[in-house]
Amino acid sequence: MDEKDTSPRRDGATRRAALWATLVAVPVTLAVAGFTFAKLAPESPDAEPSASASPRVQSSAPVEMPATALADRPTILCRALMSQLPDSVRDLPQRPVTAGPEQNAAYGDPALTVACGGSPAQFPPTDEVWTVNKVCWHAAEEADATVLTTVDRETPIRVRVPKSYEPPLQWVTSISDTIVSSVPSAKQAPSGCSA
């Protein structure tokens, strides 16, 4: 009695049909996946959040800022700081200022301003201070801006952040890095400032 081979046999037509189905299905699946990904992905991925959701024209006109007379040491420190400030703060390009470029800088529209020198911030000892990249800041609220002032440096630096750029501390990261490298720490700082 002969044993018959009961294993299924594939004929050439079935193999060819399976091959063609695979050759068609793989590219179609990849195309559908790519189309779906493109529709779900953001149109322009941003490394950092921008000040506004839609692009807008920003003024490049000089920003009006006062230039106060500084003593010799603050003048040296402020010139060092201004020479090292970045060309942009986040997505805000640097703009010219009307006075004192050796102690003032401005970015974006509305202008975020940086002013070096002047008198130290006066505030109650119970006020909070925040450390950003090794620089200690005190915040004072104005109607249309938050003014952040360093309280742990040889000469104070004030950064005026318009309300449209909230929260304000996120805007002083790169400025803090520059301050650390160009303006020495003061001998005394408020107790809330961490080293």
C-alpha positions in Angstrom: 0.0 0.0 0.0 1.5 3.3 -1.1 1.4 6.2 1.2 0.2 9.3 -0.4 1.8 12.6 0.3 -0.9 14.6 2.1 1.1 17.8 2.6 -0.4 20.7 0.8 1.3 21.7 -2.4 1.6 25.2 -3.7 1.4 25.7 -7.3 3.2 28.4 -9.2 0.0 30.5 -9.8 -0.7 30.8 -6.0 2.9 31.8 -5.3 2.8 34.5 -8.0 -0.5 35.8 -6.7 0.9 36.1 -3.2 4.0 37.9 -4.4 2.0 40.4 -6.4 -0.3 41.0 -3.4 2.7 41.7 -1.2 4.3 43.9 -3.8 1.1 46.0 -4.0 0.2 46.0 -0.3 3.5 47.1 1.1 3.8 50.4 -0.9 0.1 51.2 -0.4 0.5 50.6 3.4 3.5 52.9 3.4 1.8 55.6 1.4 -1.3 55.5 3.7 1.0 55.6 6.8 2.9 58.6 5.4 -0.2 60.4 4.5 -1.7 59.9 8.0 1.6 61.0 9.7 1.7 64.1 7.5 -1.9 65.0 8.4 -1.3 64.4 12.2 2.1 66.0 12.5 2.4 69.8 13.2 3.1 71.9 10.2 6.3 73.4 11.6 7.8 71.9 14.7 9.2 74.5 17.0 12.1 73.8 19.4 10.7 76.4 21.8 7.3 78.0 22.1 7.0 81.3 20.3 5.6 84.5 21.7 2.6 84.3 19.3 0.8 81.5 17.5 0.8 83.2 14.1 3.7 84.9 12.4 3.7 88.6 12.4 5.8 91.5 11.2 8.2 92.7 13.8 9.5 96.2 14.0 13.2 96.7 13.6 13.1 100.4 14.5 15.3 101.5 17.5 13.7 101.0 20.9 13.6 104.1 23.1 15.6 103.5 26.3 17.2 106.0 28.7 21.0 105.9 29.2 21.9 106.7 32.8 25.4 107.8 33.9 27.3 104.9 35.4 30.4 104.7 37.6 33.6 103.2 36.1 33.1 99.6 37.4 29.4 99.2 36.3 30.4 100.8 32.9 33.0 98.1 32.4 30.7 95.3 33.5 27.8 96.5 31.4 30.0 96.8 28.3 31.2 93.3 28.8 27.6 92.1 29.2 26.3 93.9 26.1 29.1 92.6 24.0 28.2 89.0 24.8 24.4 89.1 24.7 22.9 86.7 22.1 21.7 88.0 18.7 18.2 86.7 19.7 16.4 85.8 22.8 14.4 82.7 21.9 12.6 83.8 18.7 13.0 87.5 19.3 15.7 89.2 17.2 17.9 91.9 18.7 16.9 95.5 17.8 18.8 98.8 18.1 18.3 101.1 21.0 18.0 104.9 21.0 20.6 105.5 23.7 23.3 103.7 25.6 24.0 100.6 23.5 26.9 100.0 25.9 24.3 99.4 28.7 21.0 98.7 26.9 19.7 96.1 24.5 16.2 95.2 23.1 14.7 92.2 21.4 11.5 91.7 19.4 8.2 93.6 19.1 6.9 94.4 21.6 10.4 95.0 22.9 11.9 92.9 25.6 14.5 95.2 27.0 17.8 94.6 29.0 19.2 97.5 31.0 22.5 97.2 32.9 23.5 99.4 35.8 21.6 101.8 38.0 20.4 101.3 41.5 19.6 97.9 43.1 16.1 96.6 43.3 14.3 97.6 46.5 11.8 95.0 47.9 10.7 93.6 51.2 12.7 90.6 52.5 9.6 88.5 52.3 9.3 88.8 48.5 10.2 85.8 46.5 13.3 85.5 44.3 14.0 83.0 41.6 17.2 81.5 40.4 17.5 80.9 36.6 20.8 79.4 35.4 22.7 80.6 38.5 21.4 84.1 38.4 18.9 85.3 41.1 16.0 87.5 39.9 13.3 89.6 41.7 10.1 90.2 39.8 8.1 93.4 39.9 4.8 93.7 38.1 3.9 96.7 35.9 0.6 97.2 34.0 2.0 95.8 30.7 5.2 94.0 31.7 7.1 92.1 34.4 10.5 93.7 35.3 13.0 91.1 36.4 16.1 92.5 38.3 19.2 90.6 39.3 19.8 90.8 43.0 23.0 88.8 43.2 25.4 90.6 40.8 27.9 93.5 41.3 25.7 95.7 39.2 21.9 95.1 38.7 20.5 94.1 35.3 16.9 94.7 34.6 14.9 92.7 32.0 11.5 94.1 31.1 9.3 91.3 29.7 6.0 92.4 28.1 2.9 90.6 29.4 2.4 89.0 25.9 5.6 86.9 26.6 4.3 85.2 29.8 5.7 83.5 31.8 8.5 86.0 32.2 11.2 83.8 33.7 11.4 81.6 30.6 12.8 84.6 28.7 15.9 85.1 30.8 17.6 81.8 30.3 20.1 82.8 27.7 20.5 86.3 29.3 21.3 84.6 32.6 24.0 82.5 30.9 25.6 85.7 29.6 25.3 87.4 33.0 27.1 84.5 34.7 30.0 84.8 32.2 30.4 88.6 32.3 29.1 90.1 35.6 30.6 88.8 38.8 28.4 87.8 41.8 27.8 90.3 44.5 29.3 89.7 48.0 25.8 89.5 49.4 22.6 88.2 48.0 19.1 87.8 49.5 18.6 84.6 51.5 16.3 83.1 48.9 19.0 83.0 46.3 20.6 79.6 45.9 24.2 79.2 45.0 
